[in-house]
Amino acid sequence: MKAFPVNAFPSMPGGGSDLDLPHIRPSGVEEQPPIPQKLIEIHGWGRAAGAMSHLHAIDSVADAVSALRSGAGRGVTPRGLGRSYGDAAQNSGGTTLDLTHLDKILSVDAASEPPTVTLQAGVSIDTLMKALLPFGLWVPVLPGTRQVTIGGAIAADVHGKNHHTQGSFGNHVRSFDLLMADGSVKTLERPTGGSWEALDDDGRLFWGTIGGMGLTGAIVGAVVELQRVETAYFTVDTDRCSDIDDLMARMSTGDDAYNYSVAWFDAVTKGRHMGRAVLTRGDKAKLSQLDPKRRREPLKFVAPSFGTIPEVFPNRMVNKLTAKAFSEFWFRKAPKHQVGALQNITAFFHPLDIVAEWNRVYGPNGFLQYQFVVPFSAHETFKRCFEMIVNSGHLSCLNVLKRFGPGNLSPLSFPMPGWTLTVDLPIEPGLDKLCDALDEEVVSVGGRVYLAKDSRLTAERFRQMYPRLDDFLAVRRQADPEHLFSSDLARRLAI
């Protein structure tokens, strides 16, 4: 393993960093000249409903401050790589801040415990992993794709296969720099208080911003805690499960023995094998567990690419024939029972990243990713939701089941202890009725849907699903009383 060089990520002249820039006094938005921008169409990853917005490419904090002035009326929306599935990073008729040019890793403290990285908010998890892994450093929480910015990961409080052991991304954020509505930049450090009531205003703003979907301000930089690894590989146990009951029983009794756990399940097959699944669970591999060939380059990042999906697919490519064929193939290709297999990062975490723009397979109409969580005690409600999806006639091939551990102090963070299910459903007639029926079941047991995936929830249902909404609204009123930071999602949900 390489020693981390002190000057691997040099600071800016004068000893500062880009997180300190620009070196200007906090200024009112009206003092910065507006930059006219044409309206262009942007959309979420589901491609279901685009929006025309004034997109500003932000190269510095000063650029962002300048762009705030043009947000009068429809407001300003921060945006990263556009991997939220719905309208969270859309702002119809308003201003959208493209923060992906704030993409510098500024410094790494590899000697501290835990190690930390200081970086701008537009750095992607993909870039960060490739920079850190050669030095034996690891990002603690990985969502289903590496193509997510750090700012987006914080704003959506993303989670991964290890939520039951490590929590969500926000749990590992030491501090962040937040561009406020008045043009100032505030550095917020993670508070030590263990309850919302014990937090001061800055502590509440910290946790309100985590999971706050960009509605308290624009995150422009952060300090994130890291972990140490010996290799870039994982020891993985795989089991085929005969149906949904078999799957849930295995996860309930065995997940605690692993740091990572996830299941793909069949949402097409009916009858006695309804919910048959492939359960994969694993842990970081130690150097001693690698074969001689892999041991020569134990920290090699394996990230193959099979190119980009072209814009040629019609609607209804996901139909009964293709969905059944895919589900049969995916189930049969997995071993019935395998222990201790070595898998690289892409195979274990991010198989979809092998193909760029894979969402084009769903055609021009796009798709809806519906993800919900219900408490463990709502076992029967969860199964009923599952059966509703399978029997609905709406087809999904990319289906995920996980178990969540405890949540954090964020009022709008999605995870809570319970079962979380995700399906990708092509946009077709009747899908709204299915989702409305699922919402009703989820709400009835105190569950909720994930805002980073949502594009159709009503304001009434949203309030029922997030009982701490008033805590968030109080934070937002204090941070941004004029609601300069807004989005299509915020208007739809009346946040």
Secondary structure, DSSP 8 states (H G I E B T S, - for coil): -----TTSS---GGG--GGG-S-S----GGGS------EEEE--TT-SS-EEEEEEE--SHHHHHHHHGGGTTT-EEEESSS-SSSSTT--TTSEEEE-TT---EEEEE-SSSS-EEEEETT-BHHHHHHHHGGGTEE-S---S-S--BHHHHHHTT---TTHHHH--GGGGEEEEEEE-TTS-EEEEE----SSGGG--HHHHHHHHHTTSTT-S-EEEEEEEE-EE-S-SEEEEEEEEESSHHHHHHHHHHHGGG-SEEEEEE-SS--GGGTT-EEEEEEEE--GGGS-HHHHTSTT--------B--TT--TT-S-HHHHHHHHHHHHHHS-SEEEEEEEEHHHHT-GGGGSBTGGGGG-TT-EEEEEEEE-TT-HHHHHHHHHHHHHTS---S--EEEEE----S-TT----SEEEEEEEEE--TTHHHHHHHHHHHHHHTT-EE-TTT-SS--HHHHHHH-TTHHHHHHHHHHH-TT--B--HHHHHTT-
